């Protein structure tokens, strides 16, 4: 959809969102979902340094925009994960056949925010974890929900949190978020980086992503910051 002429893209977006809204009673993304904090998390007294996790939850424009506004996040970079380096480009990934998901590498300071808190934001405002191979108007395996772990500890925390949310019946439908080992992360093309910040008047951003930022600000005032972090290509 994002590669089509603007006139066609806007018409199709409105039609898709109208149909989706009629089906579920709303237009655009939902409000923040109240999710409990994870019972299993990183130690609160983490050593100085940086940690990173790669998250996929639909179009990477919105995922990046949310985490750039989270206190404790050092950088958020849009990219591709789940496939090979040979197919880590937008045109190939958009076919939905490469194994890649549009993803965001979130680098954070573990002294200021934990992985568990990042995942709580992921499940509450970033995406709908019950949508399989899609998020809102974007359909395809490249838009699936995935937590790409970088260590056994990250895998344990992510898997335990999904079990916790499932047992608590936080969502009406089953959680389909995958927990997968990170085999590689490939930054997306420069024009995708900070897209929401650079194109706030884009109809897609206004309908799908700005409400996520509003939900972050309302649901997580302690962790919301107005000045976004840079993506890592600038560091």
C-alpha positions as CSV (number, residue, x, y, z in Angstrom):
1,X,0.0,0.0,0.0
2,X,2.8,2.5,0.9
3,X,4.3,2.2,-2.6
4,X,1.2,3.2,-4.5
5,X,0.3,6.6,-5.9
6,X,-1.0,8.8,-3.1
7,X,-4.5,9.2,-4.5
8,X,-5.0,5.5,-4.8
9,X,-3.4,4.8,-1.5
10,X,-5.7,7.2,0.4
11,X,-8.8,5.8,-1.3
12,X,-7.8,2.2,-0.5
13,X,-6.8,3.0,3.0
14,X,-10.1,4.7,3.7
15,X,-12.0,1.7,2.2
16,X,-10.0,-0.8,4.2
17,X,-10.3,1.1,7.4
18,X,-14.0,1.6,6.9
19,X,-14.6,-2.1,6.4
20,X,-12.4,-2.9,9.4
21,X,-14.2,-0.3,11.5
22,X,-17.6,-1.7,10.6
23,X,-16.4,-5.1,11.5
24,X,-15.1,-4.3,15.0
25,X,-16.9,-1.0,15.7
26,X,-14.0,1.4,15.4
27,X,-11.7,3.2,12.9
28,X,-8.0,3.2,13.6
29,X,-6.1,1.5,16.4
30,X,-7.7,0.6,19.8
31,X,-7.0,2.5,23.0
32,X,-4.4,1.3,25.4
33,X,-5.1,-2.1,26.9
34,X,-4.5,-2.5,30.6
35,X,-2.0,-5.3,31.1
36,X,-0.3,-6.3,34.3
37,X,3.4,-6.0,34.8
38,X,5.4,-9.2,34.1
39,X,6.1,-11.3,37.2
40,X,9.4,-12.4,35.6
41,X,11.7,-9.5,34.6
42,X,15.3,-8.4,34.4
43,X,17.0,-7.5,37.7
44,X,16.2,-3.9,38.8
45,X,19.8,-3.4,39.7
46,X,21.2,-4.0,36.2
47,X,24.9,-3.1,35.6
48,X,25.7,0.0,33.6
49,X,25.5,-0.3,29.9
50,X,23.0,-0.9,27.1
51,X,20.7,-3.8,26.2
52,X,18.7,-4.4,23.1
53,X,15.7,-6.4,21.9
54,X,14.0,-6.6,18.5
55,X,10.2,-6.3,18.3
56,X,7.8,-6.7,15.4
57,X,4.2,-5.6,15.7
58,X,3.0,-4.4,12.3
59,X,4.3,-1.6,10.2
60,X,7.7,-0.5,11.7
61,X,6.8,3.2,11.3
62,X,4.4,3.1,14.3
63,X,6.5,0.7,16.4
64,X,9.6,2.9,16.0
65,X,7.6,6.0,16.8
66,X,6.3,4.6,20.1
67,X,9.6,3.4,21.4
68,X,11.4,6.6,20.4
69,X,9.1,8.3,22.9
70,X,9.8,5.9,25.8
71,X,12.1,7.1,28.6
72,X,15.1,4.9,29.0
73,X,15.2,4.0,25.3
74,X,18.5,5.0,23.7
75,X,17.6,4.4,20.1
76,X,14.9,2.7,18.0
77,X,15.8,1.5,14.5
78,X,13.4,0.3,11.9
79,X,14.5,-2.8,10.0
80,X,13.9,-6.4,9.1
81,X,14.3,-9.6,11.1
82,X,13.4,-13.3,10.6
83,X,14.9,-13.8,7.1
84,X,18.3,-13.6,5.3
85,X,20.5,-10.6,4.5
86,X,19.9,-11.3,0.8
87,X,16.2,-10.4,1.1
88,X,16.4,-7.6,3.7
89,X,15.0,-4.8,1.6
90,X,11.6,-3.2,1.4
91,X,10.5,-4.5,-2.0
92,X,11.4,-8.1,-1.2
93,X,10.0,-8.0,2.4
94,X,6.7,-6.5,1.1
95,X,6.0,-9.8,-0.8
96,X,5.5,-11.5,2.5
97,X,7.6,-14.5,1.3
98,X,11.0,-13.7,2.8
99,X,10.5,-14.8,6.4
100,X,11.3,-11.2,7.5
101,X,9.0,-9.2,9.7
102,X,9.1,-5.4,9.7
103,X,10.8,-4.9,13.1
104,X,12.4,-2.4,15.4
105,X,15.6,-2.8,17.3
106,X,15.1,-1.1,20.7
107,X,18.4,-0.2,22.5
108,X,17.7,0.7,26.1
109,X,19.4,1.6,29.4
110,X,18.5,-1.3,31.8
111,X,19.1,1.0,34.7
112,X,16.2,3.2,33.6
113,X,13.7,0.7,32.0
114,X,13.6,-3.1,32.0
115,X,12.7,-5.5,29.2
116,X,9.5,-6.4,31.0
117,X,8.4,-2.8,31.0
118,X,9.2,-2.6,27.2
119,X,7.1,-5.7,26.7
120,X,4.3,-4.3,28.8
121,X,4.2,-1.3,26.5
122,X,4.4,-3.6,23.5
123,X,1.3,-5.5,24.5
124,X,-0.6,-2.5,25.8
125,X,-0.2,0.2,23.1
126,X,2.1,-0.9,20.3
127,X,0.0,-3.7,18.6
128,X,-2.8,-6.1,18.9
129,X,-1.2,-9.5,19.8
130,X,-4.3,-11.4,18.8
131,X,-4.0,-10.5,15.1
132,X,-2.2,-13.2,13.1
133,X,0.0,-12.0,10.2
134,X,-1.5,-8.6,10.2
135,X,-2.0,-5.3,12.1
136,X,-5.0,-3.3,11.2
137,X,-5.0,-2.5,7.5
138,X,-1.7,-4.1,6.8
139,X,-1.9,-7.8,5.9
140,X,0.9,-10.3,5.4
141,X,3.4,-12.3,7.3
142,X,5.8,-9.4,7.3
143,X,3.4,-7.7,9.7
144,X,3.2,-10.5,12.2
145,X,3.8,-10.0,16.0
146,X,7.1,-11.3,17.2
147,X,9.5,-10.9,20.1
148,X,13.0,-11.7,18.7
149,X,15.1,-12.7,21.7
150,X,18.9,-12.2,21.9
151,X,19.5,-14.4,25.0
152,X,18.0,-17.2,27.0
153,X,16.9,-14.7,29.6
154,X,15.0,-12.6,27.1
155,X,13.3,-15.8,25.8
156,X,12.3,-16.8,29.4
157,X,10.9,-13.3,30.2
158,X,9.0,-13.1,26.9
159,X,7.5,-16.6,27.1
160,X,6.6,-16.3,30.7
161,X,4.8,-13.0,30.1
162,X,2.7,-14.4,27.3
163,X,1.7,-17.3,29.6
164,X,0.9,-14.8,32.3
165,X,-1.3,-12.6,30.0
166,X,-3.0,-15.7,28.6
167,X,-3.8,-17.1,32.1
168,X,-5.2,-13.7,33.1
169,X,-7.3,-13.6,30.0
170,X,-6.3,-10.0,29.3
171,X,-7.3,-10.4,25.6
172,X,-10.6,-11.8,24.4
173,X,-8.8,-13.8,21.7
174,X,-5.6,-16.0,21.9
175,X,-2.3,-14.3,21.8
176,X,-0.4,-15.2,18.6
177,X,2.8,-13.3,19.3
178,X,5.8,-15.4,18.4
179,X,8.9,-15.7,20.5
180,X,11.8,-16.4,18.1
181,X,15.6,-16.4,18.3
182,X,17.1,-13.4,16.5
183,X,19.3,-14.6,13.7
184,X,20.0,-11.1,12.3
185,X,18.7,-7.6,12.2
186,X,19.0,-5.5,9.1
187,X,18.3,-1.7,9.3
188,X,15.7,-0.5,6.8
189,X,16.3,2.1,4.1
190,X,16.9,5.6,5.3
191,X,13.5,6.9,4.1
192,X,11.8,4.6,6.6
193,X,13.7,5.8,9.6
194,X,11.7,8.3,11.8
195,X,9.0,8.2,9.2
196,X,6.2,9.1,11.6
197,X,8.1,12.1,13.0
198,X,9.0,13.4,9.5
199,X,5.6,12.8,8.0
200,X,3.0,13.6,10.7
201,X,0.4,14.7,8.1
202,X,0.6,11.4,6.2
203,X,-3.0,9.9,6.4
204,X,-1.6,6.5,7.3
205,X,0.4,8.0,10.2
206,X,-2.6,10.1,11.4
207,X,-5.0,7.1,11.4
208,X,-2.7,4.3,12.6
209,X,0.3,5.7,14.5
210,X,-0.4,9.1,16.1
211,X,-3.2,7.4,18.2
212,X,-0.6,5.0,19.5
213,X,1.6,7.9,20.7
214,X,-1.5,9.4,22.4
215,X,-2.2,6.1,24.1
216,X,1.4,5.9,25.3
217,X,1.2,9.4,26.7
218,X,-2.1,8.6,28.5
219,X,-1.3,5.1,29.7
220,X,2.4,5.6,30.5
221,X,3.0,9.2,31.6
222,X,6.0,8.1,33.7
223,X,7.7,6.7,30.7
224,X,6.6,9.1,28.0
225,X,8.9,11.8,26.7
226,X,8.0,14.4,24.1
227,X,11.5,14.6,22.5
228,X,12.2,11.3,20.6
229,X,15.3,9.3,20.8
230,X,17.4,9.0,17.6
231,X,17.6,5.8,15.6
232,X,20.9,4.1,15.9
233,X,22.2,5.0,12.4
234,X,22.8,8.4,13.8
235,X,25.0,7.2,16.6
